[in-house]
Amino acid sequence: MDKMARIQGGEKGFFVLEALLLLCCLMIATSGILVAYRAVLVSERARTRTEAAFLAQNEIESYLSQQQQEAASIETTRDGVVYHIERTVEERAERKEAVAQVRWTILGREERLELRREVVEHDSKT
């Protein structure tokens, strides 16, 4: 009987309003968590991509300083991320290009970076 008195007293839709308010709060909280996750993902991708660029540059500089013609394959770990580095030298019509390819996996996604540099040999004639 008490329930009937509350319904007649004007509290008829109060539970529905509470449920809608709770649903809105949950949606706002969930969107905040998703924005934070996306920010972390972008930050991690940028960090690992920068590290991969440095590793590729280092590998090409190593080739240029030693003038090794054979291909090289290296695996290194930095900050818990495993980077696979492959260096090759491509020769095309009197041109050489040193190519470093870096592959790594971050948050379940495989990423790849390729860096190329033309190698020019100067004559020692003056």
N, C-alpha and C positions, 0 to 999 in steps of 0.2 A: 504494500500500500504506500510505503514511503517513496518508492520509485515513481509511482503515478503522481504523487504530490510534487516531486521535483520536475517532472516533465511538464506538468501544468503550470509550474512556477516560472517557466522561461529558460530552463537549462537544457532545452531539447537538443540543440546541435553543438553543445560544448565539447563533447568527445571528438567529433569530426574536426573541429577547429584545432584541438590539441594535436591530433594525428597529422594534419596538414602542416602545422608549425614544426613539428618534429621532423617531418619529411623534408621541409625546406632547410632546416638546420643540417641534416645529414647530407643533403646535396651540396651545400656550401662547404662543409668540412671535406667531403670527397673531392670536390674540385680543387681545394687547396692542396690536398695531398698529391693529386695528379700534376698540378703545376710544379710542386717541389720535386717530384720524381723526374719530370721533364727537364728541369733546370740541372739536376744532377747528371742526367744522361748527356745533355749538351756539354756540360763541363768536362765530363770524362772523355767524351769523343774528342773534344778540342785538345785536351791534355795528351791523349795517346797519339793523336794525329801530329802534334808538334814534336813529340818524342820520335815518332817514325820518320819525320822529315829530317831531324838531326841525325838519326842513325843512317839514313840513306845518303845524306851529304858526307858523313864520316866515311862511309864505304867507298864513295866515289873519290874522295880525297886520298884515301888509302891506295886506291888503284893508281891515281895520278902520281903519287909520290914514289911508288914502287915499280910502276910500269909493268905490272903482271898482265899477261894476255889471257890467262885461263879464267874460266868462270869460278865464282866462289859462292858458297852457300853457308850462311851462319845463322845460328839460333841464339838469341839472348833474352834474358828476362830483366825487366825494369819495373819496379813498383808492382810486382805481381802480375804483369802482363808479359806474355811470351811473344816476341817479335821474330819472324822468319825473314831473313834478308837474303836476297839472291842478287848477285852482281854478274852482269854479262857485258861483253864488248861487242858491238855490232859494227861491221865494216860495210860501208856502202859507197861505191864510186869515189874513192880517194878521201873518204871521210870516215872518221871513227866516232862512235858514240858510246860513252860509258853509261850503262843503265843499271839502276839499283831499284829493285822491287821489294817492298816491305809489306808483309801480311801479318795481321794480328786479330784476335777476337776480344771484343769488349762487350760485356753485358749480353752475351749470346749472339752478337752480330759480328760477322767477319768483315773486317775493313781491309782496304788495300791502298797503297800509295806507290806511285812510280815516279822516279826522278831521272831525268836524262841530262847529260852534259856532253857537248861536242868536244872532242879531243883534237887539238891542233898541234901539229909538230912543226917547229920552226927550223929553218935552215941555219946552220952554224956559220954560213958564209957571210962575210962582211964586205 
